[in-house]
Amino acid sequence: MRVALFLTCVNDTLYPDTGRAVVRLLTRLGVDVDFPAAQTCCGQAHYNTGYRHETEPLARHFAEVFGGYDAVVTPSGSCAAMVRELYPRLGARARAEGRGGALAATLAPVVPRTYELTEFLVDVLGVTDVGASYPHTVTYHPTCHGLRALGLGDRPRRLLAAVRGLDLVELPGAEECCGFGGTFAVKNADVSAAMAADKVRDAESTGAEVLCAADNSCLMHLGGTMSRLGTGMRPVHIAEILASTEEEPAR
């Protein structure tokens, strides 16, 4: 199986350790991972702010870069949802505008082969115990794209529950949005900040050391709120927890 890592803009720019963790984890599980250097933004930011036509070149490029792989794995539910849920809409829009089916045909092969990390582990590799060790108390926040667009369900929790030494505690109001929502946080800053504060207070009430999620964009938002509120919690991406072992522990 030829597997490519789609790192995403946020991780490439701000959280490269998450990408390294994905490679360590998949390599440990016997997967040969490639990192296509030509990869760029998937176009989610453009699409969500209404620049649909401007998204199309980025989508075509994504299909060209990743088209030769059996699977594309990304540590981001939101970017996986962009490919799986919104790329087909781009193709349908082009057809509806009388531009034919060329865009849809270009994008179609890569859409079903793009996976968020936890669904690739559980659904494709068929594993929940990845041999991880992480002796900390953790609470898990299911991000909106993973929860609603991809339907990740209990996959992340099953993976976390199998980590040695990890004490997984329930997060009150887990399914409530953290308030990031990409440009929502910019256009509705006060509401976004209030939602994040509610989420962080709920997380803090669990007594957990770590707030875990499968999207660093949400963790960035919540981590900033933790810092401003002076909590003792740390935001950690699930990939870094799953990549952690006794021999090579994560922070």
N, C-alpha and C positions, 0 to 999 in steps of 0.2 A: 504493500500500500504506500503510495506516494502522498505524503501529508505536508501541507504548507502552513506556516504560521502567519496569520494576518494579525499584526500587532496592534494596529489602529493608531490614530494620531495622538490621542491623549497619552497612551502608554509609551509610544515612541518618544514623545517630547518630555513627559513628566515622570513616568513610572517604568523605566526600562527594566527594573528588577522583576517586574511581573512577567515580561516576555522571557527573561532568562529562566524564571521559575517554570514557565510552561515547557520550555525546551528540556530542562532537567527532568521534569516529571514525565513527559512523554518518552524521553530517551530511556529512563529507568523502566518504563513499561514495554520497552522493545520497539518503539516507534521511531522510524528514521524521519526526522523533521528538517524541512528545508525552509529557508527564509528568503523569499524572492526580494531582492533589493530594489526592484522597480516598483514595488507597491506604494500607493499613495492613499489619500483620503477616499473613503467609499462614497462620499457625497451626502452623508446624512445631514450635516449642518446646512448645506445648500437646499436640500429637499424640504427640510422642516421650516425653513424661512421663506419658502415660496418660490425659490429659483429652480423650478423643475427642469427647464430646458438646459440650464447650466449644469445640472446634475448628470446629464446623459453622457458627456465625455468621460467623466470620472467612473461611471458605471461600466462603460465600454472598456476602459483601461483595466478595471478590476477583473473583468471577464477574460481579457487577454493575458493578464499576469498570472491568474490562478486557474485558467481553463485546463491546463494539462495535469492537474493533480486529482487524485482520487478523493481527497478530503481537504477542506480548508478549515482550520481551527483558530478561533479567536477568543481571547479572554475578555470579551465584551458582549453582553446580551444586546445592548442597543445597536451595535454595529452588525451583529449577526442578524438582528431583526430587520435592519435596513436592507440587507441583501435578500433575505428570505421573504419578507413581507412587502417591501416597497419597490424592489427592482421589477417584479412582475407588473406593478402598477405603472412604472415608467414605460414598459413595453406596450401595455394596453393603451396608455395615453397616446403614444406615438401612432398606434394603429387607428385610434379614434380621430386623430387629427389628419388622417389621410396620408400618413407618411409610411404606410406599409408595416410589415412585420419583421423587418430586418433587426431592429433593436431587440425585440422580444426573442428572436432566434439567437442573437448573440449572448443574451443574458441567461437564457433558459438552462444551459448545461451546468452553470456554476451555482445556481440558486439552491438546488436540493443537496449539494455537496458541501455547503457552508454550515459549520456547527459552532455553537458556543461551547466552551471547554467542557463544562460538566455534562452536557448531553452527549458529547463525543465520548467521554470516558464511560458513561453508563450505557448508552445506546449502541455505540459502535464497538468499543473495546470490551464492553460487557463486564466492567469492574466497578466495584464500590470501595474495596479496600486497596488503596494504592501504595501501601507500605509506608505511610507517613507517620511522623511522630511530632506532636505539638503540645507540650504540657502547659496549657493555658485554658482559662475559662473564656469561652467564645459565645457570642450571640450573633445570629445571622439575619441580615436584612435582605429580603427578596426584592430586587429592583424591579421597577415597573415593566421594562421591556422583557426581562426574563420571565416575570410572573404572568404578564398579560399577552404579550405578543408571541413569545416562544413557547409558553406553557411549560416551563422547566419543572414545575411541580416540586416534588420532594427530592429530586436528584441531588442538588447541592447539600441538603441536610443528610441524605444517606451517605454521601462521601465524607462529610464532616464527622458523622457519628462513628465511622470506622477508623478515624485517626487515633492512634494510641496516645493516651495521656490527655486528650482534649475533652473538656467538660462543656457540652453544648447546652446552653440555657435558652429558654423561650424568650422571644422579644415581644413585649406587648404591642399591639397595633402593628404587627409586622407587615401587613399588606398595605399600609398607608404609604403614600408617596413621600419621599424625603424632601421634595421641593426643588430639586435641581432642574430636571426637565430641559436641559440644554439652554436654549435662549429664553425659556420661561424664567430662569433665575435672573436674567438681565432685564427682561421687560416687566417683570413683576417682583422686583427685588424684596420688597417688604414682606409680601406673602411668602415668597420662597424662604426667606430667613426665618420666619415664624414656623413654617413647616419643618425646617431642619432642626430648629430648637426643640420642637415637640418630639421629633424622632430621637434626638440625642438624649433628651431627658428620659424617654422610655428605655433606651439602651442602657443608660446609666443606672436605672432602677433595677436592672438584672444583676448588678454586681460583677458583670463580666469585665475582664481585662481588655478584650478585643472585640471590636465591631467588625464583622466580616460581611463582604458582599462580592458579587461577581462582576461588578463594574467600577472601575476606578474613577469615572466621572462623578458618580454618586458618592463614593468614598472621599473624593476631593472636597466636595460640598460639605459633607458631614464632618470631615476632619477639620476643616476651617472653623466650623461651628464648635466642635469640641475644644479647639484651641481658645476661641473667644470666651467660651463658658468656663474654661479652666477645669475640664474633667480630666480624670486620670486614664481614660480609655485611649486605645490606639485603633485607627482604621487599618485593616489588613485585607488585601485581596485574597480570595479563596485559593488562587493558584499558588501563592506563596506558602500558604498553610499546607496544601497538598504536596508541595515539593519538599517540605521540611522533613528531615530525618534526624535520628540521633547523631549520625556521623556528620551531617551538614544541616544544622538547625537554622531555622529562620529566626528573625528577630522576635 
